[in-house]
Amino acid sequence: MIYPKNFEHKLGFDTIREHIADNCISPMGKLFVDKIRFSSKEDIIKTLLIQTEEFMHILSFGESFPSNNYFDLRQELVRLKTQGTYIEQEKLFDLKSSLIVIRDIIKYFKNTEEEEYPELKKLCERVYIPENLLKVSENIIDDKGEIRDNASPNLREIRNKINAKSRLVLKETKKAFEKAKKSGWVPENTDMTIRNGRTVIPMRASDKRAIGGFIHDESASGQTVFVEPAGSFELSNQIRELENEERREIIKILLEFTDDLRPYISELISSYHFLGIIDFIRAKALFSRYISATIPTFSVDESFDIKDAKHPLLWLTLKKADKEIVPLDINLDANRRILLISGPNAGGKSVCLKTTGLLQYMFQCGLPVPVSPNSEMRVFKNLFIDIGDEQSLENDLSTYSSHLLNMKHFLKNANSETLFMIDEFGTGTEPQLGGSIAEATLEQLNKKGAYGLITTHYSNLKLAADKQEGLLNGAMLFDSKEMQPLFKLQIGKPGSSFAFEIAKKIGFPNYVLNRAKKKSGGKHIRFDQQLQQLETDKIMLQRQKQKVESADDELSKTVEKYTELLENLEKSKKQIIKEAKEEAQRIIENSNKAVEKTIREIKEAQAEKSKTKDIREELEDYKSKIAQEEKEPQPKLREKKKSLKKEKKLDVQKPVEKKEDLSGKPNIGDFVKVKNTDISGVLTSISGDDVTLNVNEVILKTRYSKLERTQSPKPKTKQHRSSYSGIVSDINKKAANFKLSLDVRGKRVDEALADLQRYIDDAMILSIKEVSVLHGKGNGILRPIIREYLQSVDEIQYFGDASLDMGGAGITKIIFK
């Protein structure tokens, strides 16, 4: 049972119908949309949901589904049941097109896997398309809706005659037109035209009798008349007779086809019924996919648990405004059946009711709903709502009277298979009395075992929900700092109405609010404040919990990472030891072989001195070779010891360093550093703000303002540089000519890339810290190519757009490691 009669309008289901109907291709599908009905039979609901789910799968993953020419020929077929009637040419074209699409739909399902789309395949079982009928229709009418010339031999002969005589008419008319044109009877810049289906010549009114013939029309001014020449007039009459004969022949063909069609009319009407159902299911699938709807699990223990539920119409509205919707979670079961929702006005209480009611109604109408797939929904036999104002002057009903009538109906018809929704329970009359009646009504509905959602501001109902079994409180959350609702439902405790806070926010007079607080006695205000404080504390605890969980996850990942590294290290260690043992074994075996060979050769030589000496030398050589192999894979310890001794010796002899005075401006000969870089060297020349530095025997140009004095490097031992003089000279040339910016504008990609590679190589050789590449904005061709190359250079620490005052996206700034 659905109550009241305007249930669908109150919840917005009529708008859902409109959205589904908009996705229909044909009026047949829209008729089925109008027939959507609430059902309390689980098997019917499951079938409808599975059909829609299967079609959603086709839309998402299947081959292209036939979706054209969904014509409804049922009324035409009913008319053709009468003997002597025939199908019109236009209807025959629609019939052929729609029968082809029905045939293609059946083929579509036959070509799928056997286990795919079982419910949709069941719909195809009773569909019958007479193949001979479809073949005959294709022979009669073409793809443009025209009767074919070869539809009958007589029709072909008639049309050949019409074509022949039409050519003669055109020939005679052209002949007369040329004569009239030469004689000056035809107005300038005119040509032959058509009037009343006849080819005519435009002539001056004064010369209309000049060529003889039939006048068909005249211009608005009367100065031009349209004359059909006498020579073509008789031929045109013959063509008209042939056209009438053609029409009679076409009717004869259509009559014969209709006679062949008439025995199959009942089967064909059933086929169009099937086409309408497919159109309807397709429309439901399109809408369901658009609102991200799914099919929840059917509850087996009378529980009702929806997760991430969204009101589809509200979601569509917010989507257009590019806003996010806050999903709803509600969990009811046999022990907690009625939820009382409290909270501030405009906080989303009514939306919770409407969302729950609309989704439940959609579900029991066989429509997927926008909830999480792991939600559980049960089937109710009764859905009751009391939302909005039912005030009626005609029926002499006040707002409160209409609410009482609804409550009377609820109390009379509610049972354990009822879901009811009441908005602003108990309002419309004196608060204390209204609250008492509401509480008594609530107790009775609870005794009947009904499920329900109620919104209220009454404290006595909130307290009753905490005391009575089967009831529970819920609150719409409110940000007391920002003074705005969060539109999130929290189940477990009641919410505050935040009446004083909202009034203060909108600028209500403070002196009025202060007086109101005194009149309220303060008790209710303290209760609301305690609720607010509890909510604030809970939100803080939730945030802290999230932080702890996040840190715990990071710690777990780190432990896992280091455990894996330790395991890899242990494996590597075992492998190294294994290889070392194998190598040692090989060396020992080879050594034993060498010794045995030596002893054997000494014995064979009978201790001959020269021979023994040679053999011992060979043994010593082999020994040295083994010693060398042992040293190669290990660090050169001896060399390290020697270097350590030398360093120690140098440390002893090293004099105490004196700190230099770095104050004052840099002068020629001072050791300086380029600010904000690692480049340092000796200042060799100053010319205004232009200076040159000697950086490791490389000459570098820069600005005086960029320099600062720095500590001189430690003295180094002199090295022989004769072999490097050519290299140093080349570096000096590069440094002298090097610029801190490369301009590649106007160059081809290959040229620009080659120049860039050389430029980056020179910058790295000269130890330049920062450079720029000017490529311009333009069509943006060079910029991505350049950055792709820079990405491949390991020595580059960073690259990106220059600052706006330095060129922005037209310049790429590069910083080396």
C-alpha positions in Angstrom: 0.0 0.0 0.0 1.2 3.5 -0.9 0.0 6.5 1.1 -1.0 9.2 0.3 -2.2 9.3 -3.3 0.3 12.0 -4.3 3.2 9.9 -2.9 5.2 10.1 -6.1 4.8 13.8 -6.5 5.9 14.5 -2.9 9.1 12.4 -3.2 9.9 13.5 -6.8 9.3 10.2 -8.5 7.3 11.9 -11.2 10.5 13.7 -12.2 12.4 10.4 -12.3 9.8 9.1 -14.7 10.4 12.1 -16.9 14.2 11.5 -17.0 13.6 7.9 -18.0 11.1 8.8 -20.7 13.6 11.3 -22.1 15.9 8.3 -22.8 13.3 6.4 -24.7 13.5 6.1 -28.5 9.9 5.4 -29.2 6.4 6.1 -27.8 6.2 2.4 -27.0 9.0 2.7 -24.4 7.4 5.9 -22.9 4.1 3.9 -22.4 6.0 1.4 -20.3 7.5 4.3 -18.3 4.0 5.5 -17.5 3.2 1.9 -16.3 6.0 1.7 -13.7 4.4 0.5 -10.5 5.4 -0.2 -6.9 5.7 -4.0 -6.2 6.0 -5.9 -2.9 6.9 -9.2 -4.6 10.6 -9.9 -4.3 10.8 -12.1 -7.4 9.3 -9.5 -9.7 11.6 -6.8 -8.3 14.6 -9.0 -8.8 13.7 -9.8 -12.4 13.2 -6.1 -13.2 16.5 -5.1 -11.5 18.5 -7.9 -13.3 17.1 -6.9 -16.7 18.2 -3.3 -16.1 21.6 -4.5 -14.8 22.2 -6.7 -17.8 21.4 -3.8 -20.2 23.8 -1.5 -18.2 26.5 -4.1 -18.8 25.7 -4.0 -22.6 26.0 -0.2 -22.6 29.3 -0.3 -20.7 31.1 -3.4 -22.1 29.0 -5.0 -24.9 29.0 -4.5 -28.7 27.0 -1.7 -30.2 23.3 -2.4 -29.6 20.7 -1.7 -32.4 19.0 1.5 -31.3 17.4 3.0 -34.5 14.0 2.7 -36.2 12.0 1.8 -33.1 8.7 2.5 -34.9 5.3 1.6 -33.3 3.1 -0.1 -36.0 0.6 -1.7 -33.6 -2.3 0.6 -34.4 -1.6 0.2 -38.2 -1.5 -3.6 -37.8 -4.8 -3.5 -36.0 -6.3 -1.5 -38.8 -5.0 -4.0 -41.4 -7.0 -6.8 -39.8 -10.0 -5.6 -41.9 -10.2 -7.3 -45.3 -9.7 -4.9 -48.3 -7.4 -2.5 -46.4 -3.8 -2.1 -47.4 -0.7 -0.7 -45.8 0.4 2.7 -46.9 3.8 3.2 -48.6 5.2 5.2 -45.6 4.0 2.6 -43.1 5.5 -0.2 -45.2 8.9 1.5 -45.0 8.5 1.8 -41.2 7.4 -1.8 -40.9 10.4 -3.0 -42.9 12.9 -0.9 -40.9 11.4 -1.9 -37.5 11.2 -5.6 -38.4 14.9 -5.5 -39.3 15.9 -3.9 -36.0 13.8 -6.5 -34.1 15.6 -9.3 -36.1 19.0 -7.6 -35.3 18.2 -7.5 -31.5 17.4 -11.2 -31.5 20.6 -11.9 -33.4 22.5 -9.8 -30.9 21.6 -12.0 -28.0 22.0 -15.2 -30.0 25.6 -14.2 -30.7 26.5 -13.7 -27.0 27.8 -16.3 -24.6 25.2 -18.8 -23.3 25.5 -17.6 -19.7 25.3 -13.9 -20.6 22.1 -11.8 -20.3 19.7 -14.6 -19.2 16.8 -12.4 -18.3 16.9 -10.4 -21.5 17.2 -13.6 -23.6 14.0 -14.8 -21.9 12.2 -11.8 -23.5 13.4 -13.0 -27.0 11.9 -16.5 -26.7 8.4 -15.6 -27.8 9.3 -13.2 -30.6 8.6 -14.3 -34.1 9.5 -12.5 -37.3 8.3 -14.2 -40.6 11.5 -14.2 -42.7 9.5 -14.5 -46.0 7.5 -11.4 -45.0 10.6 -9.4 -44.4 12.2 -10.5 -47.6 9.1 -9.5 -49.6 9.0 -6.1 -48.0 12.6 -5.5 -48.9 11.8 -6.5 -52.5 9.0 -3.9 -52.7 10.5 -0.9 -51.0 14.0 0.4 -50.9 16.1 2.0 -48.2 14.8 5.5 -49.1 11.2 4.5 -48.7 10.4 4.4 -52.5 8.6 1.5 -54.2 11.2 -0.3 -56.3 10.8 -0.4 -60.1 11.0 -4.2 -60.1 8.2 -4.6 -57.4 6.2 -6.0 -60.3 6.8 -6.4 -64.1 3.8 -4.1 -64.9 5.2 -1.3 -62.7 8.6 -1.5 -64.4 6.9 -1.2 -67.8 4.8 1.8 -66.7 7.7 3.7 -65.3 9.8 3.1 -68.4 7.0 4.7 -70.5 6.8 7.7 -68.1 10.6 8.2 -68.3 10.5 8.1 -72.1 7.6 10.5 -72.5 9.2 12.8 -69.8 12.3 13.1 -72.0 10.2 14.0 -75.0 8.4 16.7 -73.0 11.7 18.2 -72.0 12.9 18.1 -75.5 9.8 19.9 -76.9 9.8 22.4 -74.1 13.5 23.2 -74.7 12.9 23.7 -78.4 10.0 26.1 -77.8 12.1 27.9 -75.1 15.0 28.5 -77.4 12.6 29.9 -80.1 10.9 32.2 -77.6 14.3 33.4 -76.3 15.6 34.3 -79.8 12.4 36.1 -80.5 12.6 38.2 -77.3 9.4 36.9 -75.8 11.1 35.7 -72.6 12.2 38.1 -69.9 15.9 38.4 -69.3 17.7 36.0 -66.8 14.8 33.5 -66.7 14.7 29.8 -67.5 12.2 27.0 -67.7 10.4 26.2 -64.5 7.6 24.0 -63.0 4.0 24.9 -62.5 1.3 22.4 -61.4 3.7 19.6 -62.1 4.3 20.7 -65.7 7.4 22.1 -67.4 6.5 25.7 -68.5 8.2 28.7 -70.1 8.1 32.2 -68.5 6.9 34.7 -71.2 6.0 38.4 -71.3 2.3 38.9 -71.0 2.1 40.7 -74.3 3.6 37.7 -76.1 1.7 34.9 -74.3 0.0 33.8 -77.5 3.2 33.8 -79.6 4.1 30.1 -79.3 0.6 28.7 -78.5 -0.1 26.4 -75.6 -1.7 26.3 -72.1 -1.2 29.1 -69.5 -0.7 27.6 -66.1 0.1 30.6 -63.9 1.2 34.3 -63.9 3.5 36.4 -61.7 2.2 38.7 -58.9 2.6 41.7 -61.1 0.9 40.1 -64.1 3.7 41.0 -66.4 4.9 37.4 -66.8 2.9 34.3 -67.6 3.9 30.7 -67.5 3.0 28.8 -70.7 3.2 25.1 -71.5 4.0 24.7 -75.2 1.3 23.0 -77.3 3.9 20.5 -78.5 4.5 19.1 -75.0 0.9 19.6 -73.6 -0.5 16.4 -75.1 2.6 14.4 -73.9 2.2 15.8 -70.4 -1.4 14.6 -70.4 -0.2 11.1 -71.4 2.3 11.2 -68.5 -0.5 12.1 -66.1 -2.5 9.1 -67.2 0.6 6.8 -66.8 1.1 8.2 -63.3 -2.5 7.3 -62.4 -1.9 3.9 -63.8 1.4 3.7 -61.7 -0.5 4.6 -58.5 -3.1 1.8 -59.2 -0.3 -0.7 -59.7 1.3 0.3 -56.5 -2.0 -0.1 -54.6 -2.3 -3.5 -56.1 1.2 -4.5 -54.9 0.4 -3.2 -51.4 -2.9 -5.1 -51.3 -1.1 -8.3 -52.2 1.5 -7.7 -49.5 -1.1 -6.9 -46.9 -2.9 -10.1 -47.7 0.4 -12.0 -47.1 0.9 -9.9 -43.9 -2.6 -10.4 -42.3 -2.1 -14.0 -40.9 0.9 -12.8 -38.9 -0.6 -9.7 -37.3 -0.9 -11.1 -33.8 2.7 -12.3 -33.8 3.9 -8.9 -35.1 2.0 -7.0 -32.5 3.8 -9.2 -29.8 7.1 -8.4 -31.5 6.4 -4.6 -31.2 5.5 -5.2 -27.6 8.9 -6.8 -27.2 10.6 -3.8 -29.0 8.8 -1.4 -26.6 10.1 -3.4 -23.5 13.6 -3.3 -24.9 13.4 0.4 -25.4 12.0 0.8 -21.8 14.8 -1.3 -20.3 17.4 0.5 -22.3 16.1 3.9 -21.0 16.2 2.7 -17.4 19.8 1.4 -17.9 20.9 4.8 -19.4 19.4 6.8 -16.6 20.8 4.3 -13.9 24.2 4.5 -15.4 24.0 8.3 -15.5 23.2 8.6 -11.8 25.8 5.9 -10.9 23.1 3.6 -9.6 23.7 0.0 -8.5 21.7 -3.0 -7.3 21.9 -3.5 -3.5 21.7 -6.8 -1.8 18.3 -8.1 -0.7 18.1 -8.3 3.1 17.6 -11.7 4.6 17.1 -10.7 8.2 14.7 -7.7 7.9 17.6 -5.2 8.2 17.7 -2.0 6.2 21.3 -0.7 5.6 21.9 1.9 2.9 25.4 3.3 2.5 26.6 6.2 0.4 23.0 6.9 -0.6 22.4 10.0 -2.8 19.2 11.7 -3.7 19.3 11.3 -7.6 17.5 14.6 -8.3 19.5 16.6 -5.8 22.7 15.0 -7.2 21.7 16.1 -10.7 21.0 19.7 -9.5 24.3 19.9 -7.6 26.2 18.4 -10.5 25.0 21.3 -12.8 26.3 23.8 -10.2 29.6 21.9 -9.9 29.0 21.0 -6.3 29.4 17.8 -4.3 26.6 15.9 -2.6 27.0 14.6 1.0 26.1 10.8 0.9 23.7 9.4 3.5 24.2 6.3 5.7 21.2 4.7 7.5 21.2 1.4 9.3 17.9 0.0 10.8 17.2 -3.5 12.0 14.7 -5.5 14.1 16.1 -4.0 17.4 16.5 -0.4 16.1 13.6 0.2 13.7 12.6 3.9 14.1 15.1 6.7 13.7 14.4 10.2 15.1 16.4 12.8 13.3 17.0 16.2 15.0 19.2 19.1 14.2 19.1 22.7 12.8 16.6 24.0 10.3 17.9 23.7 6.7 20.4 21.1 7.9 19.2 18.3 5.7 16.6 16.5 7.9 13.9 16.5 5.3 16.4 15.5 2.6 17.2 12.4 4.6 13.5 11.4 4.6 13.0 12.1 1.0 16.2 10.3 0.0 15.2 7.2 1.9 11.6 7.2 0.7 12.5 7.9 -3.0 15.3 5.2 -3.1 13.0 2.6 -1.4 10.2 3.4 -3.9 12.6 3.2 -6.9 14.0 -0.1 -5.6 10.5 -1.6 -5.3 9.7 -0.3 -8.8 12.6 -2.3 -10.1 15.0 0.6 -10.6 18.7 0.5 -9.6 19.4 3.1 -6.9 22.5 5.3 -6.2 23.9 3.5 -3.2 27.0 1.5 -2.4 26.8 -2.0 -3.9 27.2 -3.5 -0.4 24.1 -1.8 0.9 21.2 -4.0 2.0 17.5 -3.1 1.3 14.4 -5.1 2.2 11.0 -5.3 0.6 8.2 -3.5 2.4 4.5 -4.0 1.7 3.5 -0.5 2.9 5.2 2.9 2.3 3.6 5.8 4.2 4.8 9.4 4.2 3.7 12.6 6.0 5.8 15.3 4.3 4.7 18.9 3.6 1.6 20.8 4.2 -1.8 19.2 3.3 -3.9 22.2 4.3 -7.1 22.3 2.3 -9.8 25.0 2.2 -12.1 22.8 0.2 -12.0 20.0 2.8 -11.8 22.4 5.8 -8.5 21.0 6.9 -5.8 22.9 8.8 -2.2 22.0 8.7 -2.4 20.1 12.0 -5.7 18.4 11.1 -4.1 17.0 7.9 -1.2 15.7 10.0 -3.6 14.0 12.4 -5.5 12.4 9.6 -2.2 11.0 8.3 -1.3 9.7 11.8 -4.7 8.1 12.0 -4.0 6.2 8.8 -0.6 5.2 9.9 -1.9 3.8 13.3 -4.6 1.9 11.5 -2.6 0.2 8.8 1.0 0.1 10.0 2.6 -3.3 10.7 6.1 -4.9 10.7 6.2 -4.7 6.9 5.6 -0.9 6.9 8.1 1.9 6.3 6.8 5.3 7.3 8.4 8.8 7.1 7.1 11.7 9.1 8.6 15.2 8.7 8.4 17.7 11.6 6.5 15.3 13.9 4.0 17.0 16.2 4.2 20.5 14.8 1.2 22.7 13.9 -0.4 23.1 17.3 0.5 24.0 20.9 4.0 22.6 21.4 3.5 20.8 24.8 0.2 19.2 23.7 1.5 18.4 20.2 4.6 16.9 21.7 2.5 14.6 24.0 0.3 13.4 21.1 3.4 12.8 19.0 5.1 10.8 21.7 2.0 8.6 22.3 1.7 8.0 18.5 5.3 7.1 18.4 4.9 4.5 21.1 2.0 2.9 19.3 3.9 2.8 16.0 6.8 1.2 17.8 4.6 -1.5 19.3 3.3 -2.4 15.9 6.9 -3.2 14.8 6.9 -0.7 12.0 10.1 0.8 10.5 10.3 4.6 10.1 12.2 7.9 10.0 11.0 10.9 11.8 12.3 14.5 12.0 11.6 16.6 15.0 12.7 19.4 17.3 10.8 18.2 20.4 13.0 17.3 23.3 10.5 14.8 24.8 10.7 12.7 21.6 14.6 12.8 21.8 14.5 11.6 25.4 11.9 8.9 24.5 14.2 7.6 21.8 16.9 7.0 24.4 14.6 5.2 26.8 12.4 3.0 24.6 13.7 -0.2 22.8 13.3 -0.1 19.1 13.9 3.7 18.8 17.2 5.5 18.3 18.3 9.1 17.9 20.1 10.7 15.0 21.5 14.2 14.4 22.3 16.3 11.4 25.8 17.7 12.1 26.4 21.5 12.4 29.7 23.4 12.3 29.3 25.6 15.4 32.4 27.7 14.5 31.4 28.5 10.9 27.7 28.5 11.8 26.7 26.3 8.9 25.2 22.9 8.5 27.4 19.9 7.3 24.4 17.9 5.9 25.8 14.7 7.4 23.7 12.3 9.5 25.2 10.8 12.6 23.3 8.1 14.3 23.5 7.5 18.1 22.5 10.7 19.8 20.1 13.7 19.3 21.1 16.9 17.7 20.6 20.6 18.7 18.3 22.9 16.8 20.9 25.8 17.1 18.0 28.3 17.2 19.9 31.0 19.1 23.1 30.5 17.0 21.3 30.7 13.7 19.3 33.8 14.8 22.5 35.5 15.9 24.2 34.7 12.6 21.4 36.3 10.5 21.7 39.5 12.6 18.7 39.0 15.0 18.7 41.7 17.7 20.9 40.6 20.6 18.6 42.2 23.3 15.8 40.1 22.0 17.9 36.9 22.0 19.1 37.6 25.6 15.5 38.0 26.8 14.5 34.8 25.0 17.3 32.9 26.8 16.0 34.2 30.2 12.4 33.2 29.3 13.5 29.7 28.2 14.9 29.2 31.8 18.3 28.2 30.5 17.8 24.5 31.0 17.1 23.8 27.4 20.0 26.0 26.3 22.4 24.1 28.6 21.1 20.8 27.1 21.9 22.1 23.6 25.3 23.4 24.6 26.2 20.0 26.1 25.1 18.4 22.8 27.3 20.9 20.9 30.3 20.2 23.2 29.9 16.4 22.8 29.8 16.8 19.0 32.9 19.0 19.0 34.8 16.5 21.2 33.8 13.7 18.9 34.9 15.4 15.8 38.3 16.2 17.4 38.7 12.6 18.5 37.9 11.4 15.0 40.5 13.7 13.5 43.1 12.5 16.0 42.1 8.9 15.2 42.6 9.6 11.5 46.1 11.1 12.2 47.1 8.1 14.3 45.9 5.6 11.7 47.7 7.5 9.0 50.9 7.5 11.0 50.5 3.8 11.8 50.1 3.1 8.1 53.3 5.0 7.3 55.1 3.2 10.0 53.9 -0.2 8.8 55.1 0.7 5.2 58.5 1.8 6.5 58.9 -1.4 8.6 57.9 -3.5 5.6 60.3 -1.6 3.4 63.3 -2.1 5.8 62.4 -5.7 6.4 62.5 -6.3 2.7 65.8 -4.5 2.4 67.2 -6.6 5.3 66.1 -9.8 3.6 67.7 -8.7 0.3 70.9 -7.8 2.1 71.0 -11.2 3.9 70.5 -12.9 0.6 73.3 -10.9 -1.0 75.6 -11.6 2.0 75.0 -15.4 1.7 75.6 -15.3 -2.1 78.9 -13.3 -1.6 80.1 -15.8 1.0 79.1 -18.7 -1.2 81.0 -17.3 -4.2 84.0 -16.5 -2.0 84.1 -20.1 -0.7 83.8 -21.5 -4.2 86.7 -19.2 -5.3 88.9 -20.2 -2.4 88.2 -23.9 -3.1 89.2 -23.3 -6.8 92.4 -21.6 -5.7 93.3 -24.4 -3.3 92.6 -27.1 -5.9 94.7 -25.3 -8.5 97.5 -24.8 -6.0 97.5 -28.5 -5.1 97.6 -29.4 -8.8 100.5 -27.0 -9.3 102.5 -28.5 -6.3 101.8 -32.1 -7.4 102.9 -31.3 -10.9 106.1 -29.6 -9.6 107.0 -32.6 -7.4 106.3 -34.9 -10.3 108.5 -33.0 -12.7 111.4 -32.7 -10.2 111.3 -36.5 -9.7 111.1 -37.1 -13.4 114.1 -34.7 -13.9 116.0 -36.7 -11.2 116.8 -33.6 -9.2 118.7 -31.9 -12.0 119.6 -28.4 -10.7 118.8 -26.3 -13.7 115.6 -28.1 -14.3 114.6 -27.9 -10.7 115.3 -24.2 -10.7 113.1 -23.6 -13.7 110.3 -25.6 -12.1 110.5 -23.7 -8.9 110.4 -20.4 -10.8 107.2 -21.6 -12.5 105.7 -22.4 -9.1 106.7 -18.9 -7.8 105.1 -17.3 -10.9 101.8 -19.2 -10.2 102.0 -18.2 -6.6 102.3 -14.6 -7.5 99.4 -14.9 -10.0 97.1 -16.4 -7.3 98.1 -13.6 -4.9 97.3 -11.0 -7.5 93.8 -12.6 -8.1 93.1 -12.5 -4.4 93.9 -8.8 -4.3 91.9 -7.7 -7.4 88.3 -8.1 -6.0 89.2 -6.5 -2.6 90.1 -2.9 -1.8 93.8 -2.1 -2.1 94.6 -2.1 1.5 98.3 -1.5 1.2 97.7 1.6 -0.9 95.2 2.9 1.6 97.6 2.3 4.4 100.3 4.2 2.6 98.0 7.1 1.8 96.8 7.2 5.5 100.4 7.4 6.6 101.2 10.2 4.2 98.1 12.1 5.4 99.0 11.6 9.0 102.5 12.9 8.2 101.1 15.9 6.5 98.8 16.6 9.4 101.7 16.7 11.7 103.7 19.1 9.5 100.7 21.3 8.5 101.1 24.9 9.9 98.3 26.6 11.8 96.0 28.4 9.3 95.3 32.1 9.8 91.8 33.4 9.1 91.6 35.9 6.3 89.8 39.3 6.7 86.9 39.0 4.3 85.5 42.5 5.0 85.6 45.2 2.3 85.1 45.2 -1.4 86.8 42.6 -3.6 89.9 43.7 -5.4 92.0 42.2 -8.2 93.9 39.1 -6.8 91.3 38.4 -4.1 89.6 35.0 -3.9 85.9 35.6 -4.5 82.7 33.7 -4.9 79.6 34.3 -7.1 76.6 34.9 -4.8 74.0 32.1 -4.4 76.3 29.7 -6.4 79.2 27.3 -5.7 81.5 29.1 -8.2 84.6 30.6 -6.7 88.0 31.8 -8.1 90.5 34.6 -8.3 89.4 38.0 -9.5 91.7 38.8 -12.4 90.2 42.0 -14.0 87.6 44.7 -13.3 85.9 46.9 -16.0 83.0 48.8 -14.5 80.5 46.2 -13.4 82.0 43.6 -15.7 84.7 41.3 -14.2 86.6 38.1 -15.1 87.4 35.2 -12.7 90.0 32.5 -12.9 88.1 29.4 -11.8 90.4 26.4 -11.9 92.4 27.8 -14.9 89.1 28.6 -16.6 88.2 32.3 -17.4 84.7 33.2 -16.4 82.9 36.5 -17.1 80.3 37.9 -14.6 79.1 41.1 -12.8 80.9 42.8 -10.0 77.7 43.2 -8.0 77.3 39.4 -7.9 80.7 38.9 -6.1 81.6 38.5 -2.5 85.0 37.8 -0.8 85.5 34.3 0.5 88.2 32.1 2.2 91.2 31.2 0.0 91.5 27.5 -0.8 94.1 25.4 0.8 97.4 25.3 -1.1 97.9 22.3 -3.3 101.0 20.5 -4.5 102.0 21.5 -8.0 101.1 19.1 -10.8 102.5 18.6 -14.2 100.1 20.1 -16.6 102.0 19.9 -19.8 99.8 17.1 -21.1 96.6 19.1 -20.3 97.6 22.5 -21.8 95.5 21.9 -24.9 92.4 21.0 -22.8 92.8 24.0 -20.5 93.1 26.3 -23.6 90.0 24.8 -25.1 88.1 25.3 -21.8 89.3 28.9 -21.6 87.9 29.6 -25.0 84.6 28.0 -24.1 84.4 30.1 -20.9 85.2 33.3 -22.7 82.5 32.8 -25.3 79.9 31.1 -23.0 76.6 33.0 -22.4 74.2 32.3 -19.6 71.3 32.2 -22.0 70.7 30.2 -25.2 68.3 31.5 -27.9 66.7 28.8 -30.1 63.7 30.8 -31.4 63.0 30.3 -35.1 65.1 27.1 -35.4 63.9 23.7 -36.5 63.5 21.1 -33.8 66.6 19.1 -34.8 68.7 22.2 -35.0 67.5 23.5 -31.6 68.0 20.1 -30.0 71.6 19.9 -31.3 72.4 23.4 -30.1 70.9 22.6 -26.7 72.9 19.4 -26.2 76.2 21.3 -26.9 75.1 24.1 -24.7 74.3 21.8 -21.7 77.6 19.9 -22.2 79.6 23.2 -22.1 77.7 24.4 -19.1 78.5 21.2 -17.2 82.2 21.3 -18.2 82.4 24.9 -17.0 80.6 24.1 -13.8 77.9 26.7 -14.4 75.2 26.5 -11.8 72.3 28.2 -13.6 71.4 28.9 -17.3 68.3 29.8 -19.3 66.9 28.6 -22.7 64.9 31.2 -24.7 62.4 29.2 -26.9 59.5 31.6 -27.0 55.8 30.8 -26.6 54.4 30.7 -30.2 52.8 27.4 -31.1 54.6 25.7 -28.2 56.5 23.2 -30.4 60.1 23.7 -29.0 59.1 23.9 -25.4 58.0 20.2 -24.8 60.9 18.8 -27.0 63.4 20.8 -24.9 61.9 19.8 -21.6 61.8 16.1 -22.7 65.5 16.3 -23.3 66.3 18.1 -20.1 64.3 15.3 -18.2 66.9 12.8 -19.5 69.9 14.7 -18.1 70.8 13.4 -14.7 73.1 16.3 -13.8 70.1 18.8 -13.9 68.6 19.4 -10.5 65.6 21.5 -11.7 64.1 23.1 -14.7 60.9 25.1 -15.2 59.3 28.4 -16.4 61.1 31.6 -15.6 59.4 34.2 -13.4 56.8 36.4 -15.2 59.1 39.4 -15.1 61.9 37.4 -16.7 59.8 35.9 -19.6 57.5 33.4 -18.0 56.6 30.4 -20.1 58.8 31.6 -23.0 62.0 30.8 -21.1 63.0 27.6 -19.4 65.2 28.1 -16.3 67.8 25.3 -15.7 69.7 24.6 -12.4 72.5 22.0 -12.2 73.3 19.8 -9.3 
